Amino acid sequence: MPIYEYECKACGLFFEEMQGFNDKPIKKCPECKKNKVKKLISLSAFHLQGNGWYETDYGKKKVSSGTPAPKKAGVGDAADGAGTVSSGTPDGDTAASTMDSIKKDTAKAKGSK
């Protein structure tokens, strides 16, 4: 149940009351008994923590030990067509064939418009 804050405009008393969402607001001051109570708007103490609440937590692939995690595409990677492609191998054959494949796919896409 949420805790609401109230202030009495007659005597200046600040107090809190635990109420359900459907409960009617308090109107009568518990101190001076006058009907001058106003419900206050206060900051929420609610915040999300832990795994699963952020975009970066979704879609993580489990990687077995010894296997490098897949690299996300970023600036200068093959995904944007700029920079070089690293295949992780000493020879550039795989990188070159990957780049050729990207160029062919790009040409096909431009021609189909």
C-alpha positions as CSV (number, residue, x, y, z in Angstrom):
1,M,0.0,0.0,0.0
2,P,1.3,3.5,-0.8
3,I,2.1,6.0,1.8
4,Y,0.6,9.5,1.2
5,E,1.8,12.8,2.8
6,Y,-0.7,15.3,4.1
7,E,-0.5,18.9,5.4
8,C,-3.0,20.7,7.6
9,K,-3.4,24.3,6.4
10,A,-4.9,25.3,9.8
11,C,-2.2,24.1,12.2
12,G,0.7,23.3,9.8
13,L,0.9,19.6,10.8
14,F,2.7,17.3,8.3
15,F,1.7,13.6,8.5
16,E,1.8,10.4,6.5
17,E,-0.9,7.9,6.0
18,M,-0.8,4.4,4.5
19,Q,-3.8,4.1,2.2
20,G,-5.0,2.0,-0.7
21,F,-5.4,3.5,-4.1
22,N,-9.1,3.5,-3.9
23,D,-9.3,5.1,-0.4
24,K,-10.7,8.6,-0.2
25,P,-8.2,11.4,0.8
26,I,-8.1,12.4,4.4
27,K,-9.9,15.7,5.0
28,K,-9.9,16.1,8.8
29,C,-6.6,16.9,10.7
30,P,-5.8,14.4,13.4
31,E,-4.3,17.2,15.6
32,C,-6.6,20.2,15.4
33,K,-9.7,18.3,14.0
34,K,-10.3,21.0,11.3
35,N,-11.2,20.1,7.7
36,K,-8.1,21.9,6.2
37,V,-6.0,18.9,5.2
38,K,-4.4,18.8,1.8
39,K,-2.8,15.8,0.1
40,L,0.8,16.6,-1.0
41,I,2.6,15.5,-4.1
42,S,6.0,14.0,-3.2
43,L,8.9,12.3,-5.0
44,S,8.6,8.6,-5.6
45,A,11.1,6.3,-4.0
46,F,10.4,3.7,-6.7
47,H,13.2,2.7,-9.0
48,L,14.1,-0.4,-11.0
49,Q,17.2,-2.3,-10.2
50,G,18.8,-5.5,-11.2
51,N,19.1,-7.6,-14.4
52,G,16.4,-7.5,-17.0
53,W,15.3,-3.9,-16.7
54,Y,17.6,-2.3,-19.2
55,E,17.9,-2.7,-23.0
56,T,21.5,-3.9,-22.6
57,D,20.3,-6.8,-20.4
58,Y,18.1,-8.4,-23.1
59,G,19.3,-10.7,-25.8
60,K,22.6,-11.5,-24.1
61,K,23.9,-14.7,-25.4
62,K,25.5,-17.2,-23.1
63,V,29.1,-17.8,-24.1
64,S,30.9,-20.9,-23.1
65,S,34.4,-20.4,-21.7
66,G,37.1,-20.2,-24.2
67,T,34.8,-18.8,-26.9
68,P,34.9,-15.0,-27.5
69,A,31.6,-13.1,-27.2
70,P,30.2,-11.9,-30.5
71,K,31.1,-8.3,-31.2
72,K,28.3,-5.7,-31.7
73,A,28.5,-3.6,-34.8
74,G,29.6,0.0,-34.2
75,V,31.2,2.9,-35.9
76,G,33.8,1.8,-38.4
77,D,32.5,-1.8,-38.5
78,A,31.3,-3.6,-41.6
79,A,27.7,-3.0,-40.6
80,D,27.9,0.7,-41.7
81,G,30.0,0.0,-44.8
82,A,33.0,2.1,-43.5
83,G,36.3,1.1,-42.1
84,T,37.9,-2.3,-42.2
85,V,36.5,-5.7,-41.3
86,S,38.5,-7.9,-38.9
87,S,38.0,-11.6,-39.2
88,G,40.2,-12.5,-36.2
89,T,42.4,-14.5,-38.5
90,P,46.0,-13.6,-39.5
91,D,45.2,-13.7,-43.2
92,G,42.8,-11.2,-44.6
93,D,41.0,-13.8,-46.9
94,T,37.9,-14.1,-44.7
95,A,37.7,-10.3,-44.2
96,A,38.1,-9.7,-48.0
97,S,35.3,-12.2,-48.8
98,T,33.1,-10.7,-46.2
99,M,33.6,-7.2,-47.6
100,D,32.9,-8.5,-51.2
101,S,29.7,-10.1,-50.0
102,I,28.6,-6.8,-48.4
103,K,29.4,-4.8,-51.5
104,K,27.3,-7.3,-53.6
105,D,24.4,-7.1,-51.2
106,T,24.6,-3.3,-51.3
107,A,24.6,-3.2,-55.1
108,K,21.6,-5.6,-55.2
109,A,19.7,-3.4,-52.8
110,K,20.4,-0.3,-54.8
111,G,19.4,-1.9,-58.1
112,S,16.1,-3.2,-56.7
113,K,14.7,0.3,-55.9
